[in-house]
Amino acid sequence: MKLTAKYPLTMLTLLVASFASQANGYKMVVINEDALAPIASQANASQTIELADIQRLAASKTDDEFGRKMNLCVAYTRVGAADAANACHQAVMQARYSAAGQNDQLKTLRAYAYSNRGVAKAQQFDRVGALADFQAAVALAPNDINQHNLMKLVNELNQTQPLQVALD
């Protein structure tokens, strides 16, 4: 299966979902042409999202597997589901192995997949993994979203208190 968007990236509607309380202010990208987009992009973190609703919509038919996997990544990350890591990894693998060519649009979509996976890893306190994904995203497409997530993590890492070792 090839990574293609229904429309060129300039026409593709991407929604940036920023979940301050769920993902510590990181930004995630939602593909708007998918049935999961309304759930994944709800900016109001106080709105309740049921895991069953996500799973029901995930099972529905789609012609855009990449968009579905990206939105599952965001939705699961938003609710803190254990399936978030797997969904985000699947989006990256879909982007990485099915993309034909190296044009800027495909690089940008791959970068967003890496960035979304980085957010999921950061939320699960895998800062090394998150750093690697954010760096990959910026290397592919150094746009505002990818740079924001990388700088947010770097700032968090720089503010971490060093471990204090008790000397006997």
C-alpha positions in Angstrom: 0.0 0.0 0.0 1.4 3.4 -1.0 1.4 6.4 1.3 -0.8 8.8 -0.6 -3.1 11.5 0.5 -6.4 12.1 -1.2 -5.2 15.5 -2.0 -1.9 17.3 -2.2 -0.5 18.3 1.2 -1.3 21.9 0.3 -5.0 21.0 0.1 -5.0 18.3 2.7 -6.6 19.5 5.9 -4.3 18.8 8.8 -5.5 19.7 12.3 -3.1 20.5 15.0 -4.3 19.1 18.3 -2.6 20.5 21.3 -3.5 18.8 24.6 -2.0 20.6 27.4 -3.3 18.4 30.2 -2.9 15.1 28.4 0.4 15.5 26.6 2.0 18.4 28.5 1.5 21.0 25.7 3.0 18.9 22.9 1.3 19.3 19.5 -0.1 16.4 17.4 -1.3 16.3 13.8 -4.7 14.9 12.9 -5.7 14.0 9.3 -9.1 15.6 8.9 -10.4 13.4 6.1 -10.8 10.4 8.5 -13.8 9.4 10.6 -11.7 9.5 13.8 -10.7 13.2 13.2 -13.5 14.7 15.3 -12.6 12.6 18.3 -8.8 12.9 17.9 -8.9 16.7 17.4 -11.1 17.7 20.2 -9.1 20.5 21.7 -11.1 20.7 24.9 -9.3 18.2 27.1 -12.1 18.2 29.6 -14.4 16.5 27.0 -14.8 12.8 27.7 -13.6 10.4 25.1 -14.6 6.8 25.5 -12.1 4.2 24.5 -15.0 2.2 23.1 -15.9 5.1 20.7 -12.3 5.1 19.4 -12.3 1.4 18.9 -15.7 1.4 17.1 -14.6 4.1 14.7 -11.2 2.4 14.3 -13.0 -0.7 12.9 -15.0 1.4 10.4 -14.0 1.3 6.7 -11.5 3.8 5.4 -9.6 4.4 2.1 -6.8 6.2 3.8 -4.9 3.7 6.1 -2.2 6.3 6.9 -4.8 8.9 8.0 -6.6 6.2 10.2 -3.3 5.2 11.8 -2.3 8.8 12.5 -5.7 9.6 14.1 -5.7 6.4 16.1 -2.3 7.5 17.4 -3.6 10.9 18.5 -6.9 9.5 19.9 -5.2 6.8 22.0 -2.5 9.2 23.2 -5.2 11.7 24.2 -7.0 9.2 26.4 -3.8 7.6 27.7 -4.6 4.2 26.3 -2.1 1.4 26.3 -2.7 1.0 22.6 -1.2 4.5 21.9 2.4 3.2 21.5 1.3 0.5 19.0 -1.0 2.8 17.0 1.7 5.5 16.7 4.3 2.9 15.7 2.0 1.6 13.0 1.6 5.1 11.6 5.3 5.6 11.4 5.8 2.2 9.8 3.0 2.9 7.3 4.7 6.2 6.4 8.2 4.8 6.4 7.7 1.6 4.3 4.9 2.5 2.0 6.0 5.9 0.8 7.1 5.9 -2.8 9.5 8.7 -3.5 11.1 11.4 -1.5 9.1 14.4 -2.4 8.5 17.2 0.2 4.9 16.3 0.8 5.6 12.7 1.7 8.5 13.7 3.9 6.2 16.1 5.8 3.6 13.4 6.3 6.4 11.0 7.6 7.7 13.8 9.8 4.3 14.2 11.4 4.0 10.5 12.0 7.4 10.6 13.9 6.4 13.7 15.8 3.1 12.1 16.9 4.9 9.0 18.0 7.3 11.2 19.9 4.4 12.8 21.8 3.1 9.4 22.8 6.6 8.3 24.0 7.0 11.6 26.0 3.6 11.0 27.6 4.8 7.5 28.6 8.1 9.0 30.0 10.2 7.5 27.3 12.2 10.7 26.8 15.1 9.0 24.9 12.6 7.5 22.4 10.7 10.8 22.2 13.9 12.7 21.5 14.9 10.3 18.7 11.5 10.7 17.1 11.4 14.5 17.4 14.9 14.7 15.9 13.8 12.5 13.0 10.7 14.6 12.4 12.8 17.9 12.3 15.3 16.3 10.0 12.6 15.4 7.6 10.5 18.6 7.8 11.8 21.4 10.1 8.3 23.0 10.4 6.8 24.8 13.4 5.0 21.7 14.9 8.1 19.5 14.8 10.4 22.1 16.1 7.9 23.0 18.9 7.8 19.4 20.1 11.6 19.0 20.0 12.3 22.3 21.8 9.6 21.5 24.4 11.3 18.1 25.2 14.8 19.7 25.2 13.6 22.3 27.7 12.1 19.7 29.9 15.3 17.7 29.8 17.3 20.7 30.7 15.1 21.5 33.6 15.4 18.0 35.1 17.1 18.0 38.4 20.3 15.8 38.4 20.2 12.7 40.6 21.7 13.2 44.0 23.7 10.3 45.2 24.0 9.7 48.9 27.6 9.1 49.9 28.2 6.8 52.8 
